[in-house]
Amino acid sequence: MDNTIKAKPYPLFDTLEQLQEQYKQCQANDSKQIIAVWLNQCFAGADFELPHYAHRDYLHVLNFLYSYRGSVDTFNAYRRELERMIQWGWLIQDQSILKLKRAEIETFIEFCRNPHQRWIGIKTVSRFIDKNGQRHVNPLWRPFVVKVSKKLFQDGERAEKIDFQLSATGIKQTFAILGSFYNYLIQEEITEINPVLQIRQKSKFIRKTQSTPMVRRLSDIQWKAVIETAVILAEENPAQHERTLFIMNALYGMYLRVSELTATKRWIPTMRDFFRDANGDWWFKTVGKGNKLRQIAVSEAMLLALKRWRKHLNLTPLPSLDEQTALIPKIIGKGPIESTRAIRNIVQICFDKAVESLIADNKNEEADLLRSATVHWLRHTGISDDVKIRPREHVRDDAGHSSSAITDRYIDVELRERAKSAAKKKIKQ
């Protein structure tokens, strides 16, 4: 029998919130029994018998993932990679992840580059769904997902499983996460070797490129259309779109990630996160990627945007040190926005209106490119524009980059000059 189609994969690890509860139960009770019940529930109805080592593998991954509970983004990335590997080990290799050697890890990486179509989904869905107060496997979930760009989707194209490709960045991330997992097992004296470190030529799995990675950002024309559209929307419908205008200003003006505007258990953005220091300078503090607290310098323009937003909310022009008002409150209901999807939808409405504006001005090429833009492009645009006029170290720290090398990717002056000098080259003399 072809092992690659022996059984379809099922999700194993739930959300961070659910997993933390499961971890606590395992600490207080018979972990083997608790995990056995869970795994049987996950594989209910599957034509597959769980291996005898399933409980042990699952428990080690559970403990490892729990140690990364401080950051949802990090947790999700580690869960994705380890869920793929444990499924591959059980369903295809018929081997415990504790027994995998260098050769098996290489085979797994090859599989990730070209997974069986039963392992590929065509849209991102939640792993589990609630039914009558219980968590159930989402039958549409798959470990790998193929997508089409937003523009192509709007043009009617749909994802095809045959088009799946794992990027070079994705492969590097897989190596890094698996290596971290096996280092953890060594530290816990569960295993003695890290098979990932034994792979001497990881480069053979990674596509080489000489070009500088493209920073996806809005052009000056596109950003002008977007922010002007946000202003018009706010003037026409303040109740709904003053919030839109402030969000657009914050994402661009302070290089925020969409997750930094939404409330989570680890951080709730409030008005007091804007504060003035002893020198009279204004700052904004947030918790970003990797659960890192950072302080962002607030420009005069951003301060004006804050004052406008607070005036709309019937608040004083500037916040006090102890003000608890949500930075981005819900329009319907109470409390802060907790969904990044809600922020993305708000931004998308503005993008769509800006596209219409560009078309009306006969800027069809700019409009066509704007259709592909995502929320994260606003952060990239703000960084790219500021690194031209501010010291890169200042931009680096405001953006929360771990090194100046990352910030350097946003310096496109040399690329523009290079393109300009090439534009008039002749082929026929």
Backbone torsions as a table, in degrees:
resi	resn	phi	psi	omega
1	MET	NA	141.2	178.2
2	ASP	-72.6	113.0	-176.1
3	ASN	-63.8	-24.4	-177.2
4	THR	-68.0	-16.7	177.5
5	ILE	-121.0	22.8	-179.2
6	LYS	-60.2	-42.3	178.2
7	ALA	-159.3	148.9	177.8
8	LYS	-82.1	151.2	-177.6
9	PRO	-75.2	152.5	176.8
10	TYR	-128.3	146.9	177.9
11	PRO	-66.2	146.4	-177.2
12	LEU	-119.5	-34.8	-173.7
13	PHE	-113.6	123.5	-175.2
14	ASP	-80.6	-166.8	179.1
15	THR	-63.1	165.3	179.9
16	LEU	-58.8	-42.2	-179.9
17	GLU	-61.3	-47.2	-179.5
18	GLN	-66.9	-39.6	-177.5
19	LEU	-66.7	-37.1	177.9
20	GLN	-61.8	-38.8	178.2
21	GLU	-66.8	-40.8	178.6
22	GLN	-64.0	-39.8	178.8
23	TYR	-61.0	-45.2	-179.3
24	LYS	-63.6	-38.3	177.9
25	GLN	-64.2	-40.0	-179.8
26	CYS	-67.1	-30.8	178.9
27	GLN	-72.7	-30.3	-174.3
28	ALA	-97.2	-13.6	-174.6
29	ASN	-134.6	-169.0	178.4
30	ASP	-73.2	102.8	-175.6
31	SER	-61.9	-36.7	-178.1
32	LYS	-62.0	-42.2	-179.3
33	GLN	-68.2	-44.3	-178.9
34	ILE	-62.2	-44.9	-178.7
35	ILE	-69.5	-37.0	178.9
36	ALA	-61.3	-43.7	178.7
37	VAL	-62.2	-43.8	-178.9
38	TRP	-64.0	-46.9	-178.5
39	LEU	-66.0	-38.2	176.7
40	ASN	-64.5	-33.5	176.6
41	GLN	-69.4	-41.0	179.5
42	CYS	-64.0	-40.4	-176.0
43	PHE	-99.2	18.5	179.9
44	ALA	-58.2	127.7	179.1
45	GLY	82.8	-1.8	-178.8
46	ALA	-81.2	144.8	177.0
47	ASP	-85.0	63.4	-173.7
48	PHE	-158.3	132.2	178.4
49	GLU	-100.2	125.1	-178.1
50	LEU	-62.2	136.0	179.3
51	PRO	-70.4	160.9	-176.7
52	HIS	-66.2	-20.9	-178.2
53	TYR	-93.8	3.8	-174.8
54	ALA	-59.7	-45.6	-178.9
55	HIS	-58.7	-43.9	-177.8
56	ARG	-65.1	-47.2	179.1
57	ASP	-59.1	-46.9	-176.5
58	TYR	-61.6	-43.7	-177.5
59	LEU	-62.8	-40.6	179.8
60	HIS	-65.4	-41.7	178.6
61	VAL	-68.1	-39.8	177.8
62	LEU	-57.8	-47.9	-179.8
63	ASN	-63.4	-39.2	179.6
64	PHE	-65.6	-48.0	-179.3
65	LEU	-63.1	-36.3	-179.8
66	TYR	-61.7	-31.4	-179.8
67	SER	-69.3	-12.7	178.6
68	TYR	-109.2	27.9	-177.1
69	ARG	-72.6	-10.6	-178.1
70	GLY	-71.5	-19.0	-178.7
71	SER	-134.8	119.1	-179.4
72	VAL	-63.1	-41.4	-178.4
73	ASP	-63.7	-44.2	178.7
74	THR	-65.2	-44.2	177.9
75	PHE	-56.9	-46.4	-178.2
76	ASN	-62.7	-40.4	179.6
77	ALA	-65.7	-44.4	179.3
78	TYR	-66.9	-40.2	178.3
79	ARG	-61.1	-44.0	-178.7
80	ARG	-58.1	-50.0	-176.0
81	GLU	-68.4	-42.3	-177.7
82	LEU	-73.3	-30.2	176.2
83	GLU	-66.6	-38.3	176.4
84	ARG	-63.7	-46.1	-175.5
85	MET	-67.7	-42.8	-177.3
86	ILE	-67.5	-36.0	176.9
87	GLN	-66.0	-44.0	179.7
88	TRP	-62.6	-43.0	179.7
89	GLY	-61.7	-42.6	-177.6
90	TRP	-76.3	-48.4	-168.9
91	LEU	-86.1	-29.1	-174.9
92	ILE	-112.1	-49.0	-176.4
93	GLN	-84.4	-19.7	-177.4
94	ASP	54.6	51.4	-175.0
95	GLN	-150.8	144.2	175.7
96	SER	-67.2	145.2	178.2
97	ILE	-66.2	-17.2	176.8
98	LEU	-75.7	-15.0	-176.2
99	LYS	-103.9	-2.8	-176.9
100	LEU	-69.1	134.2	178.0
101	LYS	-107.2	-176.8	-178.9
102	ARG	-54.4	-46.7	-176.7
103	ALA	-62.0	-39.9	-180.0
104	GLU	-68.0	-38.0	178.1
105	ILE	-63.0	-41.0	177.5
106	GLU	-62.9	-40.5	177.8
107	THR	-63.8	-38.7	178.6
108	PHE	-64.0	-42.4	179.0
109	ILE	-62.0	-41.8	176.8
110	GLU	-61.0	-38.9	178.2
111	PHE	-64.1	-41.0	179.3
112	CYS	-63.2	-32.7	178.4
113	ARG	-71.8	-27.5	-178.4
114	ASN	-144.6	67.9	-177.2
115	PRO	-70.3	158.2	176.4
116	HIS	-65.1	148.3	-174.8
117	GLN	-63.1	-23.6	176.8
118	ARG	-67.7	-16.5	-179.4
119	TRP	-94.6	-1.4	-174.2
120	ILE	-109.2	131.7	173.8
121	GLY	-106.3	165.3	-178.9
122	ILE	-111.6	7.4	172.5
123	LYS	-159.6	153.2	179.6
124	THR	-80.0	125.3	179.2
125	VAL	-133.0	164.0	177.6
126	SER	-70.8	151.0	-178.9
127	ARG	-70.4	-39.4	-176.4
128	PHE	-130.6	154.8	178.0
129	ILE	-129.2	152.3	179.9
130	ASP	-86.8	132.3	173.7
131	LYS	-139.9	115.0	178.2
132	ASN	54.3	41.1	176.6
133	GLY	79.7	5.7	179.3
134	GLN	-121.3	154.0	178.9
135	ARG	-89.8	129.8	-179.5
136	HIS	-128.9	148.0	178.2
137	VAL	-59.6	134.9	173.1
138	ASN	-83.4	114.0	-175.6
139	PRO	-64.2	-14.5	-179.4
140	LEU	-87.4	-10.0	-176.4
141	TRP	-70.9	142.0	173.6
142	ARG	-140.6	152.5	-178.4
143	PRO	-66.2	-28.0	-179.9
144	PHE	-119.1	146.9	-178.6
145	VAL	-133.6	134.1	174.2
146	VAL	-108.7	137.5	-177.7
147	LYS	-131.5	161.8	169.0
148	VAL	-110.3	159.5	179.4
149	SER	-63.3	159.5	-179.3
150	LYS	-58.7	-39.9	-179.4
151	LYS	-64.6	-46.2	-179.8
152	LEU	-63.1	-37.1	178.1
153	PHE	-63.5	-41.9	178.4
154	GLN	-65.5	-28.1	179.0
155	ASP	-83.3	1.5	175.0
156	GLY	101.9	-4.0	179.0
157	GLU	-79.0	146.3	-179.2
158	ARG	-124.6	154.1	-177.8
159	ALA	-66.9	143.3	175.7
160	GLU	-122.2	134.4	-177.3
161	LYS	-57.7	-33.2	-177.2
162	ILE	-65.7	-17.5	-177.4
163	ASP	-89.5	2.9	-176.8
164	PHE	-62.6	135.6	174.0
165	GLN	-142.0	134.4	174.2
166	LEU	-93.1	122.4	-175.6
167	SER	-69.8	163.0	176.5
168	ALA	-60.4	-38.1	177.1
169	THR	-63.5	-39.3	178.8
170	GLY	-63.6	-39.7	179.2
171	ILE	-66.5	-43.2	177.6
172	LYS	-59.8	-40.8	179.9
173	GLN	-65.8	-38.1	177.6
174	THR	-61.4	-47.8	177.3
175	PHE	-57.3	-46.6	-175.7
176	ALA	-63.5	-44.1	-177.0
177	ILE	-71.1	-42.8	178.2
178	LEU	-64.0	-39.6	178.2
179	GLY	-61.9	-40.3	178.3
180	SER	-65.2	-39.3	179.8
181	PHE	-63.7	-46.3	-178.4
182	TYR	-71.0	-30.3	172.9
183	ASN	-62.9	-39.3	176.8
184	TYR	-61.5	-43.8	179.7
185	LEU	-62.5	-36.8	177.7
186	ILE	-66.1	-45.1	-179.8
187	GLN	-62.8	-32.5	179.1
188	GLU	-85.8	3.2	179.6
189	GLU	59.3	36.9	177.4
190	ILE	-93.0	-33.0	176.4
191	THR	-140.3	170.1	-175.7
192	GLU	-113.3	-13.5	-177.2
193	ILE	-129.3	153.4	173.5
194	ASN	-109.4	101.1	-175.9
195	PRO	-64.2	-22.5	179.5
196	VAL	-68.0	-38.9	179.8
197	LEU	-67.9	-20.5	-179.6
198	GLN	-79.5	-9.7	176.9
199	ILE	-81.2	108.7	-173.3
200	ARG	-82.6	-24.9	-177.0
201	GLN	-122.6	71.1	177.6
202	LYS	-66.5	-23.8	-177.2
203	SER	-62.7	-23.2	-178.1
204	LYS	-69.0	-16.8	178.4
205	PHE	-93.4	-9.6	-171.4
206	ILE	-112.6	126.3	-180.0
207	ARG	-67.5	129.5	-178.4
208	LYS	-86.3	146.9	176.8
209	THR	-145.2	143.1	178.5
210	GLN	-98.7	-13.4	-176.2
211	SER	-81.9	154.4	176.2
212	THR	-73.4	133.7	178.7
213	PRO	-55.2	134.2	-178.1
214	MET	-73.8	129.7	173.6
215	VAL	-89.2	115.6	-177.3
216	ARG	-80.8	113.4	-174.7
217	ARG	-144.7	166.6	176.2
218	LEU	-84.5	146.2	173.2
219	SER	-73.7	167.9	178.4
220	ASP	-58.8	-40.1	-179.9
221	ILE	-65.2	-42.9	-179.2
222	GLN	-65.8	-45.3	-179.8
223	TRP	-63.4	-40.5	177.7
224	LYS	-59.4	-43.1	179.2
225	ALA	-65.7	-40.0	-178.1
226	VAL	-65.8	-50.2	-176.0
227	ILE	-70.5	-34.7	175.8
228	GLU	-66.8	-37.0	176.1
229	THR	-63.4	-42.0	179.2
230	ALA	-62.0	-39.3	178.4
231	VAL	-64.7	-44.6	179.8
232	ILE	-62.4	-45.1	179.1
233	LEU	-60.1	-40.8	-179.4
234	ALA	-66.1	-36.9	179.7
235	GLU	-73.2	-34.4	-179.3
236	GLU	-77.7	-35.2	-177.2
237	ASN	-143.3	76.3	-176.1
238	PRO	-59.1	-37.6	-176.2
239	ALA	-57.8	-34.1	-178.8
240	GLN	-99.9	-38.0	-165.5
241	HIS	-109.2	-1.7	167.6
242	GLU	-61.4	-36.1	176.3
243	ARG	-63.6	-41.7	177.4
244	THR	-57.8	-46.3	-178.1
245	LEU	-62.1	-43.4	-179.6
246	PHE	-65.9	-40.2	178.9
247	ILE	-61.6	-44.6	-180.0
248	MET	-62.6	-42.0	178.5
249	ASN	-63.4	-41.1	-177.5
250	ALA	-69.2	-42.1	-179.0
251	LEU	-65.4	-40.0	179.9
252	TYR	-82.1	-49.1	-171.3
253	GLY	-72.3	-25.7	-179.3
254	MET	-121.4	11.2	177.8
255	TYR	54.8	37.0	-176.4
256	LEU	-76.0	148.7	168.0
257	ARG	-84.5	154.4	-177.4
258	VAL	-59.8	-33.8	-179.3
259	SER	-67.4	-19.2	-178.5
260	GLU	-83.6	-3.2	175.0
261	LEU	-104.2	-5.0	-176.8
262	THR	-109.8	151.3	-177.8
263	ALA	-83.7	135.7	174.8
264	THR	-134.0	177.5	178.7
265	LYS	-67.0	-25.5	-177.0
266	ARG	-89.1	-20.6	-176.1
267	TRP	-159.7	131.9	175.4
268	ILE	-121.3	109.8	-179.3
269	PRO	-64.9	126.0	178.2
270	THR	-128.2	170.3	-178.9
271	MET	-62.5	-30.6	-177.6
272	ARG	-71.7	-6.0	175.0
273	ASP	-69.9	-17.2	166.2
274	PHE	-87.0	123.6	-178.2
275	PHE	-146.3	156.2	-179.7
276	ARG	-107.8	134.0	-179.4
277	ASP	-87.9	-175.7	-176.4
278	ALA	-65.2	-21.3	179.1
279	ASN	-87.7	-3.0	-178.8
280	GLY	87.6	6.0	179.1
281	ASP	-87.8	145.7	-178.2
282	TRP	-99.5	142.7	-178.7
283	TRP	-135.9	160.4	173.1
284	PHE	-128.3	129.9	179.2
285	LYS	-108.1	143.7	179.9
286	THR	-151.7	162.4	173.7
287	VAL	-109.1	120.1	-173.6
288	GLY	-114.9	-149.6	-177.2
289	LYS	-56.9	135.5	-178.9
290	GLY	75.8	15.5	178.9
291	ASN	61.1	33.2	-177.4
292	LYS	-97.8	130.0	175.8
293	LEU	-81.2	129.8	176.7
294	ARG	-136.7	159.6	-177.1
295	GLN	-117.8	125.5	-174.1
296	ILE	-111.7	130.2	176.5
297	ALA	-68.3	131.8	-177.2
298	VAL	-99.9	124.2	-179.4
299	SER	-77.0	165.8	177.1
300	GLU	-61.9	-39.1	179.3
301	ALA	-64.3	-40.1	179.1
302	MET	-68.0	-34.7	178.1
303	LEU	-66.2	-38.6	175.6
304	LEU	-64.0	-39.6	178.0
305	ALA	-63.7	-37.9	177.5
306	LEU	-65.3	-43.7	179.9
307	LYS	-61.9	-40.8	179.4
308	ARG	-63.5	-43.3	-179.7
309	TRP	-63.6	-42.0	-179.4
310	ARG	-70.2	-34.2	175.9
311	LYS	-62.4	-41.6	177.4
312	HIS	-61.2	-34.6	-179.3
313	LEU	-85.7	6.6	-179.3
314	ASN	60.9	41.2	177.6
315	LEU	-111.2	166.8	174.8
316	THR	-62.8	158.6	-176.1
317	PRO	-54.4	-38.6	-177.6
318	LEU	-131.2	149.1	-175.3
319	PRO	-76.7	156.1	174.0
320	SER	-92.2	168.8	-176.5
321	LEU	-65.3	-25.8	-175.7
322	ASP	-111.2	16.3	-177.2
323	GLU	-72.6	128.9	-175.5
324	GLN	-101.6	2.7	-177.4
325	THR	-58.4	134.0	178.7
326	ALA	-60.8	138.4	-180.0
327	LEU	-66.8	-44.6	178.1
328	ILE	-123.6	86.6	-179.1
329	PRO	-76.5	158.8	174.2
330	LYS	-69.7	149.9	174.9
331	ILE	-78.9	-42.4	177.2
332	ILE	-108.4	123.7	-177.6
333	GLY	94.6	-178.9	-177.7
334	LYS	-110.6	161.1	175.7
335	GLY	91.9	176.2	-177.5
336	PRO	-81.0	160.0	172.2
337	ILE	-66.2	131.5	-177.7
338	GLU	-112.9	-5.0	-174.9
339	SER	-111.2	124.3	174.6
340	THR	-65.9	-28.4	178.6
341	ARG	-62.3	-37.2	179.2
342	ALA	-62.9	-42.4	177.8
343	ILE	-64.1	-43.0	-179.9
344	ARG	-61.5	-39.8	179.5
345	ASN	-64.8	-40.3	178.0
346	ILE	-60.7	-46.8	-179.9
347	VAL	-65.8	-38.5	-177.9
348	GLN	-63.8	-37.7	177.5
349	ILE	-60.0	-42.9	179.2
350	CYS	-66.4	-42.8	177.3
351	PHE	-58.6	-45.7	-177.6
352	ASP	-62.0	-41.6	178.0
353	LYS	-66.9	-36.2	178.3
354	ALA	-66.9	-36.1	175.6
355	VAL	-59.9	-45.3	178.8
356	GLU	-60.6	-39.8	179.8
357	SER	-64.7	-42.8	179.3
358	LEU	-64.5	-40.4	178.1
359	ILE	-62.9	-41.5	179.0
360	ALA	-62.8	-27.4	178.4
361	ASP	-93.5	13.1	179.5
362	ASN	61.2	31.4	175.7
363	LYS	-106.1	62.1	-171.3
364	ASN	-66.6	-35.3	-179.4
365	GLU	-66.6	-42.7	177.5
366	GLU	-63.4	-39.9	179.6
367	ALA	-64.6	-40.9	-178.9
368	ASP	-63.1	-41.5	179.8
369	LEU	-70.6	-34.2	-179.6
370	LEU	-65.9	-25.2	178.7
371	ARG	-61.7	-24.4	-179.0
372	SER	-87.3	-7.9	-173.5
373	ALA	-69.6	148.2	174.7
374	THR	-122.3	172.3	-179.3
375	VAL	-55.1	-40.7	-174.3
376	HIS	-64.3	-20.9	178.2
377	TRP	-63.2	-27.4	179.9
378	LEU	-66.5	-40.8	174.9
379	ARG	-61.4	-46.8	179.6
380	HIS	-61.2	-38.7	-178.8
381	THR	-66.5	-45.1	179.4
382	GLY	-60.5	-44.0	179.0
383	ILE	-64.7	-46.5	-177.5
384	SER	-61.3	-39.9	180.0
385	ASP	-71.1	-38.7	-176.3
386	ASP	-76.0	-31.7	-176.7
387	VAL	-68.5	-12.6	176.4
388	LYS	-78.0	-24.5	-171.7
389	ILE	-123.7	-11.4	-179.9
390	ARG	-115.5	154.8	173.5
391	PRO	-57.3	135.1	-173.9
392	ARG	-62.8	-28.7	179.1
393	GLU	-65.5	-35.0	178.6
394	HIS	-68.8	-44.4	178.0
395	VAL	-63.5	-42.1	178.9
396	ARG	-54.7	-48.9	-176.1
397	ASP	-70.7	-38.0	177.4
398	ASP	-66.3	-35.9	-179.4
399	ALA	-78.9	-18.2	-179.1
400	GLY	80.2	25.2	177.7
401	HIS	-74.5	143.5	-178.7
402	SER	-76.2	-19.4	179.6
403	SER	-153.6	160.6	178.1
404	SER	-67.7	-23.1	179.9
405	ALA	-61.3	-35.0	178.4
406	ILE	-69.0	-43.0	179.5
407	THR	-63.6	-33.6	-178.7
408	ASP	-60.7	-24.3	179.6
409	ARG	-62.9	-22.0	-176.1
410	TYR	-88.5	-4.4	179.7
411	ILE	-85.8	101.5	-174.9
412	ASP	-108.3	12.1	-179.3
413	VAL	-60.7	-46.3	-178.3
414	GLU	-64.5	-36.7	178.4
415	LEU	-64.8	-40.1	179.7
416	ARG	-65.3	-42.8	179.6
417	GLU	-65.8	-37.4	178.6
418	ARG	-63.8	-42.4	179.0
419	ALA	-67.4	-38.4	-179.7
420	LYS	-64.7	-41.1	-178.8
421	SER	-70.4	-23.5	-179.0
422	ALA	-86.7	-19.1	-172.7
423	ALA	-59.9	-35.1	-174.6
424	LYS	-98.4	10.6	179.2
425	LYS	-64.0	140.7	-179.2
426	LYS	-101.6	146.3	174.4
427	ILE	-103.1	-45.4	176.2
428	LYS	-102.8	117.6	-176.0
429	GLN	-77.3	NA	NA
